[in-house]
Amino acid sequence: MIGNSTLTETAIEPVLPEGPQSPLGELALEVVERARPVAVTIPSLDERVTAALAEAKESLPFADLRARCRVRAVTLHECVGLLAAAGRIVKTVDGYRLANP
């Protein structure tokens, strides 16, 4: 007793599931369902460039192609250079288009 107050000790007992006691003591977990990992495939920049040009009705200016592909200008410049050298795309006065639309 402290002053006019009375201290009471209270214990909280863990509630365990019925049956054999879990080796984890007061924590019992059960895996109900596991999600299967999903393979996420991100298209390569070459694929994004050719897809953007395939969707376009006419040649795309570099800035428009860059906006559609969401990539840095330097990276896109390297990519279109390689695709043009491989003959997959053509650079025109108005921009870029697929070599064989």
N, CA, C and O atoms as CSV, one atom per row, in Angstrom:
chain,resi,resn,atom,element,x,y,z
A,1,MET,N,N,0.841,-1.162,0.000
A,1,MET,CA,C,0.000,0.000,0.000
A,1,MET,C,C,0.888,1.226,0.000
A,1,MET,O,O,1.810,1.335,0.808
A,2,ILE,N,N,0.609,2.148,-0.906
A,2,ILE,CA,C,1.362,3.387,-0.985
A,2,ILE,C,C,0.386,4.508,-0.684
A,2,ILE,O,O,-0.595,4.692,-1.405
A,3,GLY,N,N,0.644,5.236,0.348
A,3,GLY,CA,C,-0.277,6.306,0.734
A,3,GLY,C,C,-1.641,5.725,0.995
A,3,GLY,O,O,-1.779,4.764,1.752
A,4,ASN,N,N,-2.657,6.302,0.371
A,4,ASN,CA,C,-4.026,5.800,0.520
A,4,ASN,C,C,-4.421,4.900,-0.650
A,4,ASN,O,O,-5.564,4.448,-0.722
A,5,SER,N,N,-3.470,4.631,-1.584
A,5,SER,CA,C,-3.779,3.828,-2.765
A,5,SER,C,C,-3.362,2.383,-2.540
A,5,SER,O,O,-2.436,2.115,-1.775
A,6,THR,N,N,-4.021,1.476,-3.185
A,6,THR,CA,C,-3.680,0.068,-3.124
A,6,THR,C,C,-3.233,-0.368,-4.514
A,6,THR,O,O,-3.955,-0.127,-5.482
A,7,LEU,N,N,-2.053,-1.009,-4.649
A,7,LEU,CA,C,-1.558,-1.535,-5.923
A,7,LEU,C,C,-2.027,-2.969,-6.062
A,7,LEU,O,O,-1.937,-3.763,-5.126
A,8,THR,N,N,-2.515,-3.278,-7.210
A,8,THR,CA,C,-2.972,-4.634,-7.476
A,8,THR,C,C,-2.169,-5.180,-8.648
A,8,THR,O,O,-2.007,-4.490,-9.654
A,9,GLU,N,N,-1.670,-6.389,-8.541
A,9,GLU,CA,C,-0.903,-7.017,-9.606
A,9,GLU,C,C,-1.861,-7.814,-10.464
A,9,GLU,O,O,-2.641,-8.621,-9.958
A,10,THR,N,N,-1.800,-7.588,-11.745
A,10,THR,CA,C,-2.664,-8.293,-12.678
A,10,THR,C,C,-1.783,-9.020,-13.674
A,10,THR,O,O,-0.825,-8.447,-14.193
A,11,ALA,N,N,-2.094,-10.251,-13.939
A,11,ALA,CA,C,-1.341,-11.049,-14.904
A,11,ALA,C,C,-2.225,-11.340,-16.095
A,11,ALA,O,O,-3.419,-11.605,-15.949
A,12,ILE,N,N,-1.641,-11.291,-17.256
A,12,ILE,CA,C,-2.372,-11.619,-18.477
A,12,ILE,C,C,-1.836,-12.952,-18.968
A,12,ILE,O,O,-0.649,-13.083,-19.264
A,13,GLU,N,N,-2.692,-13.914,-19.052
A,13,GLU,CA,C,-2.299,-15.245,-19.491
A,13,GLU,C,C,-2.489,-15.358,-20.999
A,13,GLU,O,O,-3.514,-14.926,-21.527
A,14,PRO,N,N,-1.517,-15.930,-21.694
A,14,PRO,CA,C,-1.686,-16.111,-23.141
A,14,PRO,C,C,-2.774,-17.132,-23.422
A,14,PRO,O,O,-2.933,-18.113,-22.694
A,15,VAL,N,N,-3.507,-16.890,-24.470
A,15,VAL,CA,C,-4.546,-17.825,-24.881
A,15,VAL,C,C,-3.961,-18.663,-26.001
A,15,VAL,O,O,-3.632,-18.152,-27.072
A,16,LEU,N,N,-3.837,-19.956,-25.741
A,16,LEU,CA,C,-3.260,-20.872,-26.723
A,16,LEU,C,C,-4.365,-21.695,-27.359
A,16,LEU,O,O,-5.381,-21.968,-26.721
A,17,PRO,N,N,-4.178,-22.093,-28.602
A,17,PRO,CA,C,-5.167,-22.963,-29.222
A,17,PRO,C,C,-5.203,-24.302,-28.487
A,17,PRO,O,O,-4.213,-24.734,-27.896
A,18,GLU,N,N,-6.364,-24.941,-28.540
A,18,GLU,CA,C,-6.482,-26.232,-27.888
A,18,GLU,C,C,-5.614,-27.250,-28.614
A,18,GLU,O,O,-5.353,-27.104,-29.808
A,19,GLY,N,N,-5.178,-28.252,-27.921
A,19,GLY,CA,C,-4.344,-29.286,-28.517
A,19,GLY,C,C,-2.906,-29.100,-28.095
A,19,GLY,O,O,-2.626,-28.404,-27.119
A,20,PRO,N,N,-1.985,-29.722,-28.826
A,20,PRO,CA,C,-0.568,-29.617,-28.444
A,20,PRO,C,C,-0.105,-28.158,-28.461
A,20,PRO,O,O,-0.488,-27.374,-29.329
A,21,GLN,N,N,0.710,-27.830,-27.496
A,21,GLN,CA,C,1.187,-26.453,-27.379
A,21,GLN,C,C,2.128,-26.131,-28.534
A,21,GLN,O,O,2.972,-26.945,-28.910
A,22,SER,N,N,1.971,-24.946,-29.084
A,22,SER,CA,C,2.802,-24.495,-30.185
A,22,SER,C,C,4.233,-24.310,-29.700
A,22,SER,O,O,4.447,-23.819,-28.591
A,23,PRO,N,N,5.227,-24.699,-30.516
A,23,PRO,CA,C,6.614,-24.484,-30.107
A,23,PRO,C,C,6.966,-22.999,-30.021
A,23,PRO,O,O,7.991,-22.637,-29.443
A,24,LEU,N,N,6.132,-22.150,-30.585
A,24,LEU,CA,C,6.384,-20.719,-30.516
A,24,LEU,C,C,5.803,-20.096,-29.251
A,24,LEU,O,O,5.910,-18.887,-29.042
A,25,GLY,N,N,5.199,-20.911,-28.423
A,25,GLY,CA,C,4.647,-20.387,-27.185
A,25,GLY,C,C,3.341,-19.688,-27.425
A,25,GLY,O,O,2.372,-20.313,-27.855
A,26,GLU,N,N,3.293,-18.403,-27.157
A,26,GLU,CA,C,2.038,-17.685,-27.251
A,26,GLU,C,C,1.673,-17.234,-28.653
A,26,GLU,O,O,0.611,-16.641,-28.843
A,27,LEU,N,N,2.522,-17.496,-29.644
A,27,LEU,CA,C,2.252,-17.068,-31.007
A,27,LEU,C,C,2.046,-18.288,-31.888
A,27,LEU,O,O,2.934,-19.133,-32.001
A,28,ALA,N,N,0.920,-18.381,-32.489
A,28,ALA,CA,C,0.635,-19.481,-33.400
A,28,ALA,C,C,0.192,-18.890,-34.731
A,28,ALA,O,O,-0.795,-18.157,-34.790
A,29,LEU,N,N,0.918,-19.207,-35.796
A,29,LEU,CA,C,0.604,-18.696,-37.127
A,29,LEU,C,C,0.310,-19.858,-38.060
A,29,LEU,O,O,0.832,-20.960,-37.893
A,30,GLU,N,N,-0.518,-19.593,-39.025
A,30,GLU,CA,C,-0.837,-20.605,-40.008
A,30,GLU,C,C,-0.839,-19.936,-41.377
A,30,GLU,O,O,-1.469,-18.895,-41.565
A,31,VAL,N,N,-0.132,-20.537,-42.330
A,31,VAL,CA,C,-0.130,-20.021,-43.692
A,31,VAL,C,C,-1.390,-20.538,-44.372
A,31,VAL,O,O,-1.596,-21.745,-44.496
A,32,VAL,N,N,-2.210,-19.623,-44.801
A,32,VAL,CA,C,-3.476,-20.002,-45.411
A,32,VAL,C,C,-3.313,-20.147,-46.915
A,32,VAL,O,O,-3.738,-21.143,-47.502
A,33,GLU,N,N,-2.702,-19.159,-47.528
A,33,GLU,CA,C,-2.550,-19.186,-48.974
A,33,GLU,C,C,-1.281,-18.444,-49.341
A,33,GLU,O,O,-1.001,-17.369,-48.811
A,34,ARG,N,N,-0.532,-19.015,-50.235
A,34,ARG,CA,C,0.680,-18.339,-50.705
A,34,ARG,C,C,0.444,-17.848,-52.121
A,34,ARG,O,O,-0.067,-18.564,-52.982
A,35,ALA,N,N,0.829,-16.623,-52.324
A,35,ALA,CA,C,0.719,-16.064,-53.671
A,35,ALA,C,C,1.863,-16.593,-54.516
A,35,ALA,O,O,3.008,-16.653,-54.067
A,36,ARG,N,N,1.551,-16.967,-55.714
A,36,ARG,CA,C,2.595,-17.451,-56.615
A,36,ARG,C,C,3.332,-16.254,-57.183
A,36,ARG,O,O,2.706,-15.259,-57.550
A,37,PRO,N,N,4.638,-16.332,-57.260
A,37,PRO,CA,C,5.376,-15.205,-57.833
A,37,PRO,C,C,5.005,-15.020,-59.305
A,37,PRO,O,O,4.875,-15.983,-60.062
A,38,VAL,N,N,4.842,-13.780,-59.676
A,38,VAL,CA,C,4.481,-13.443,-61.045
A,38,VAL,C,C,5.717,-12.906,-61.745
A,38,VAL,O,O,6.376,-11.985,-61.265
A,39,ALA,N,N,6.007,-13.489,-62.864
A,39,ALA,CA,C,7.150,-13.021,-63.642
A,39,ALA,C,C,6.749,-11.743,-64.368
A,39,ALA,O,O,5.835,-11.745,-65.193
A,40,VAL,N,N,7.434,-10.670,-64.056
A,40,VAL,CA,C,7.153,-9.397,-64.694
A,40,VAL,C,C,8.190,-9.188,-65.791
A,40,VAL,O,O,9.394,-9.169,-65.538
A,41,THR,N,N,7.702,-9.034,-66.989
A,41,THR,CA,C,8.614,-8.797,-68.098
A,41,THR,C,C,8.497,-7.344,-68.520
A,41,THR,O,O,7.418,-6.866,-68.871
A,42,ILE,N,N,9.591,-6.675,-68.479
A,42,ILE,CA,C,9.643,-5.274,-68.885
A,42,ILE,C,C,10.197,-5.243,-70.297
A,42,ILE,O,O,11.285,-5.761,-70.550
A,43,PRO,N,N,9.457,-4.638,-71.219
A,43,PRO,CA,C,9.950,-4.593,-72.599
A,43,PRO,C,C,11.277,-3.826,-72.687
A,43,PRO,O,O,11.492,-2.834,-71.990
A,44,SER,N,N,12.141,-4.311,-73.551
A,44,SER,CA,C,13.414,-3.629,-73.750
A,44,SER,C,C,13.165,-2.286,-74.425
A,44,SER,O,O,12.079,-2.034,-74.947
A,45,LEU,N,N,14.168,-1.439,-74.409
A,45,LEU,CA,C,14.019,-0.133,-75.057
A,45,LEU,C,C,13.807,-0.306,-76.556
A,45,LEU,O,O,13.020,0.426,-77.156
A,46,ASP,N,N,14.495,-1.260,-77.164
A,46,ASP,CA,C,14.283,-1.531,-78.589
A,46,ASP,C,C,12.811,-1.855,-78.859
A,46,ASP,O,O,12.227,-1.369,-79.826
A,47,GLU,N,N,12.224,-2.681,-77.994
A,47,GLU,CA,C,10.823,-3.052,-78.154
A,47,GLU,C,C,9.895,-1.865,-77.944
A,47,GLU,O,O,8.905,-1.711,-78.660
A,48,ARG,N,N,10.214,-1.023,-76.962
A,48,ARG,CA,C,9.380,0.162,-76.720
A,48,ARG,C,C,9.443,1.132,-77.886
A,48,ARG,O,O,8.425,1.702,-78.279
A,49,VAL,N,N,10.641,1.325,-78.445
A,49,VAL,CA,C,10.798,2.241,-79.590
A,49,VAL,C,C,10.034,1.707,-80.790
A,49,VAL,O,O,9.280,2.446,-81.423
A,50,THR,N,N,10.220,0.430,-81.111
A,50,THR,CA,C,9.529,-0.124,-82.288
A,50,THR,C,C,8.015,-0.152,-82.078
A,50,THR,O,O,7.259,0.048,-83.029
A,51,ALA,N,N,7.559,-0.400,-80.840
A,51,ALA,CA,C,6.118,-0.381,-80.560
A,51,ALA,C,C,5.556,1.030,-80.718
A,51,ALA,O,O,4.473,1.204,-81.278
A,52,ALA,N,N,6.275,2.033,-80.233
A,52,ALA,CA,C,5.817,3.423,-80.360
A,52,ALA,C,C,5.755,3.830,-81.822
A,52,ALA,O,O,4.819,4.512,-82.239
A,53,LEU,N,N,6.738,3.420,-82.598
A,53,LEU,CA,C,6.736,3.766,-84.028
A,53,LEU,C,C,5.660,2.995,-84.781
A,53,LEU,O,O,5.092,3.509,-85.744
A,54,ALA,N,N,5.374,1.772,-84.355
A,54,ALA,CA,C,4.319,0.982,-85.002
A,54,ALA,C,C,2.948,1.586,-84.730
A,54,ALA,O,O,2.073,1.537,-85.595
A,55,GLU,N,N,2.747,2.148,-83.555
A,55,GLU,CA,C,1.466,2.763,-83.197
A,55,GLU,C,C,1.257,4.103,-83.896
A,55,GLU,O,O,0.122,4.522,-84.122
A,56,ALA,N,N,2.346,4.764,-84.231
A,56,ALA,CA,C,2.254,6.089,-84.859
A,56,ALA,C,C,1.823,5.956,-86.308
A,56,ALA,O,O,2.219,5.017,-86.999
A,57,LYS,N,N,1.016,6.891,-86.763
A,57,LYS,CA,C,0.543,6.889,-88.146
A,57,LYS,C,C,1.587,7.473,-89.102
A,57,LYS,O,O,1.566,7.208,-90.304
A,58,GLU,N,N,2.492,8.266,-88.546
A,58,GLU,CA,C,3.528,8.922,-89.362
A,58,GLU,C,C,4.817,8.962,-88.560
A,58,GLU,O,O,4.872,8.469,-87.433
A,59,SER,N,N,5.838,9.542,-89.134
A,59,SER,CA,C,7.122,9.653,-88.442
A,59,SER,C,C,6.965,10.407,-87.134
A,59,SER,O,O,6.202,11.369,-87.039
A,60,LEU,N,N,7.700,9.953,-86.130
A,60,LEU,CA,C,7.656,10.613,-84.821
A,60,LEU,C,C,8.903,11.447,-84.620
A,60,LEU,O,O,10.016,10.950,-84.792
A,61,PRO,N,N,8.734,12.712,-84.256
A,61,PRO,CA,C,9.908,13.513,-83.893
A,61,PRO,C,C,10.588,12.898,-82.665
A,61,PRO,O,O,9.956,12.204,-81.869
A,62,PHE,N,N,11.857,13.164,-82.536
A,62,PHE,CA,C,12.652,12.606,-81.439
A,62,PHE,C,C,12.013,12.902,-80.085
A,62,PHE,O,O,11.930,12.011,-79.239
A,63,ALA,N,N,11.561,14.130,-79.866
A,63,ALA,CA,C,10.978,14.516,-78.577
A,63,ALA,C,C,9.718,13.711,-78.269
A,63,ALA,O,O,9.506,13.304,-77.127
A,64,ASP,N,N,8.884,13.479,-79.278
A,64,ASP,CA,C,7.668,12.684,-79.073
A,64,ASP,C,C,8.015,11.226,-78.777
A,64,ASP,O,O,7.412,10.598,-77.907
A,65,LEU,N,N,8.985,10.704,-79.504
A,65,LEU,CA,C,9.427,9.330,-79.273
A,65,LEU,C,C,10.004,9.185,-77.866
A,65,LEU,O,O,9.757,8.193,-77.181
A,66,ARG,N,N,10.756,10.160,-77.459
A,66,ARG,CA,C,11.336,10.151,-76.107
A,66,ARG,C,C,10.239,10.181,-75.042
A,66,ARG,O,O,10.326,9.468,-74.041
A,67,ALA,N,N,9.217,10.996,-75.252
A,67,ALA,CA,C,8.110,11.081,-74.291
A,67,ALA,C,C,7.352,9.763,-74.212
A,67,ALA,O,O,6.960,9.339,-73.125
A,68,ARG,N,N,7.146,9.122,-75.333
A,68,ARG,CA,C,6.426,7.840,-75.340
A,68,ARG,C,C,7.234,6.724,-74.690
A,68,ARG,O,O,6.675,5.842,-74.038
A,69,CYS,N,N,8.533,6.768,-74.868
A,69,CYS,CA,C,9.397,5.707,-74.312
A,69,CYS,C,C,9.837,5.997,-72.881
A,69,CYS,O,O,10.319,5.106,-72.182
A,70,ARG,N,N,9.672,7.244,-72.448
A,70,ARG,CA,C,10.034,7.659,-71.088
A,70,ARG,C,C,11.473,7.264,-70.747
A,70,ARG,O,O,11.729,6.482,-69.831
A,71,VAL,N,N,12.392,7.832,-71.514
A,71,VAL,CA,C,13.800,7.502,-71.356
A,71,VAL,C,C,14.631,8.762,-71.573
A,71,VAL,O,O,14.183,9.715,-72.211
A,72,ARG,N,N,15.834,8.752,-71.038
A,72,ARG,CA,C,16.734,9.899,-71.214
A,72,ARG,C,C,17.084,10.075,-72.687
A,72,ARG,O,O,17.127,9.111,-73.450
A,73,ALA,N,N,17.330,11.319,-73.068
A,73,ALA,CA,C,17.642,11.633,-74.464
A,73,ALA,C,C,18.892,10.898,-74.942
A,73,ALA,O,O,18.919,10.385,-76.061
A,74,VAL,N,N,19.906,10.844,-74.119
A,74,VAL,CA,C,21.161,10.177,-74.511
A,74,VAL,C,C,20.913,8.695,-74.771
A,74,VAL,O,O,21.415,8.133,-75.744
A,75,THR,N,N,20.142,8.076,-73.902
A,75,THR,CA,C,19.851,6.646,-74.043
A,75,THR,C,C,19.049,6.387,-75.309
A,75,THR,O,O,19.329,5.436,-76.038
A,76,LEU,N,N,18.054,7.225,-75.575
A,76,LEU,CA,C,17.243,7.057,-76.783
A,76,LEU,C,C,18.080,7.315,-78.030
A,76,LEU,O,O,17.934,6.616,-79.033
A,77,HIS,N,N,18.939,8.296,-77.974
A,77,HIS,CA,C,19.803,8.600,-79.129
A,77,HIS,C,C,20.661,7.385,-79.485
A,77,HIS,O,O,20.792,7.039,-80.659
A,78,GLU,N,N,21.237,6.748,-78.490
A,78,GLU,CA,C,22.049,5.545,-78.730
A,78,GLU,C,C,21.198,4.435,-79.337
A,78,GLU,O,O,21.619,3.747,-80.267
A,79,CYS,N,N,19.994,4.274,-78.793
A,79,CYS,CA,C,19.107,3.205,-79.253
A,79,CYS,C,C,18.668,3.415,-80.696
A,79,CYS,O,O,18.744,2.489,-81.504
A,80,VAL,N,N,18.206,4.626,-81.035
A,80,VAL,CA,C,17.750,4.864,-82.411
A,80,VAL,C,C,18.922,4.777,-83.395
A,80,VAL,O,O,18.744,4.382,-84.547
A,81,GLY,N,N,20.102,5.142,-82.939
A,81,GLY,CA,C,21.279,5.000,-83.793
A,81,GLY,C,C,21.548,3.546,-84.127
A,81,GLY,O,O,21.838,3.214,-85.276
A,82,LEU,N,N,21.453,2.669,-83.122
A,82,LEU,CA,C,21.673,1.237,-83.341
A,82,LEU,C,C,20.559,0.622,-84.182
A,82,LEU,O,O,20.821,-0.208,-85.053
A,83,LEU,N,N,19.313,1.030,-83.924
A,83,LEU,CA,C,18.196,0.495,-84.708
A,83,LEU,C,C,18.268,0.951,-86.163
A,83,LEU,O,O,17.950,0.186,-87.073
A,84,ALA,N,N,18.685,2.190,-86.379
A,84,ALA,CA,C,18.836,2.697,-87.750
A,84,ALA,C,C,19.981,1.981,-88.456
A,84,ALA,O,O,19.857,1.625,-89.628
A,85,ALA,N,N,21.085,1.767,-87.761
A,85,ALA,CA,C,22.225,1.059,-88.350
A,85,ALA,C,C,21.863,-0.385,-88.699
A,85,ALA,O,O,22.388,-0.947,-89.661
A,86,ALA,N,N,20.966,-0.980,-87.914
A,86,ALA,CA,C,20.534,-2.352,-88.176
A,86,ALA,C,C,19.448,-2.408,-89.254
A,86,ALA,O,O,19.052,-3.494,-89.678
A,87,GLY,N,N,18.967,-1.245,-89.697
A,87,GLY,CA,C,17.953,-1.198,-90.741
A,87,GLY,C,C,16.528,-1.427,-90.247
A,87,GLY,O,O,15.624,-1.661,-91.049
A,88,ARG,N,N,16.323,-1.362,-88.941
A,88,ARG,CA,C,14.980,-1.593,-88.388
A,88,ARG,C,C,14.131,-0.331,-88.391
A,88,ARG,O,O,12.907,-0.414,-88.495
A,89,ILE,N,N,14.766,0.855,-88.278
A,89,ILE,CA,C,14.042,2.121,-88.350
A,89,ILE,C,C,14.771,3.037,-89.316
A,89,ILE,O,O,15.927,2.810,-89.672
A,90,VAL,N,N,14.061,4.079,-89.732
A,90,VAL,CA,C,14.620,5.042,-90.686
A,90,VAL,C,C,14.441,6.431,-90.103
A,90,VAL,O,O,13.387,6.760,-89.558
A,91,LYS,N,N,15.483,7.244,-90.223
A,91,LYS,CA,C,15.385,8.642,-89.811
A,91,LYS,C,C,14.941,9.449,-91.022
A,91,LYS,O,O,15.533,9.369,-92.098
A,92,THR,N,N,13.880,10.231,-90.819
A,92,THR,CA,C,13.349,11.078,-91.891
A,92,THR,C,C,13.482,12.524,-91.474
A,92,THR,O,O,13.971,12.820,-90.384
A,93,VAL,N,N,13.049,13.426,-92.338
A,93,VAL,CA,C,13.069,14.858,-92.023
A,93,VAL,C,C,12.145,15.145,-90.830
A,93,VAL,O,O,12.421,16.020,-90.009
A,94,ASP,N,N,11.039,14.386,-90.756
A,94,ASP,CA,C,10.045,14.613,-89.707
A,94,ASP,C,C,10.317,13.838,-88.417
A,94,ASP,O,O,9.666,14.092,-87.404
A,95,GLY,N,N,11.250,12.914,-88.436
A,95,GLY,CA,C,11.543,12.123,-87.238
A,95,GLY,C,C,11.959,10.716,-87.589
A,95,GLY,O,O,12.774,10.503,-88.486
A,96,TYR,N,N,11.399,9.760,-86.884
A,96,TYR,CA,C,11.741,8.351,-87.079
A,96,TYR,C,C,10.485,7.562,-87.422
A,96,TYR,O,O,9.387,7.878,-86.964
A,97,ARG,N,N,10.672,6.522,-88.242
A,97,ARG,CA,C,9.583,5.601,-88.584
A,97,ARG,C,C,10.173,4.204,-88.742
A,97,ARG,O,O,11.386,4.042,-88.871
A,98,LEU,N,N,9.312,3.211,-88.732
A,98,LEU,CA,C,9.775,1.850,-88.952
A,98,LEU,C,C,10.256,1.711,-90.396
A,98,LEU,O,O,9.729,2.355,-91.304
A,99,ALA,N,N,11.243,0.879,-90.588
A,99,ALA,CA,C,11.788,0.684,-91.942
A,99,ALA,C,C,10.767,0.010,-92.840
A,99,ALA,O,O,10.654,0.365,-94.013
A,100,ASN,N,N,10.020,-0.955,-92.317
A,100,ASN,CA,C,9.004,-1.662,-93.096
A,100,ASN,C,C,7.664,-1.554,-92.374
A,100,ASN,O,O,7.262,-2.474,-91.662
A,101,PRO,N,N,6.967,-0.419,-92.561
A,101,PRO,CA,C,5.691,-0.248,-91.846
A,101,PRO,C,C,4.617,-1.206,-92.299
A,101,PRO,O,O,3.500,-1.171,-91.782
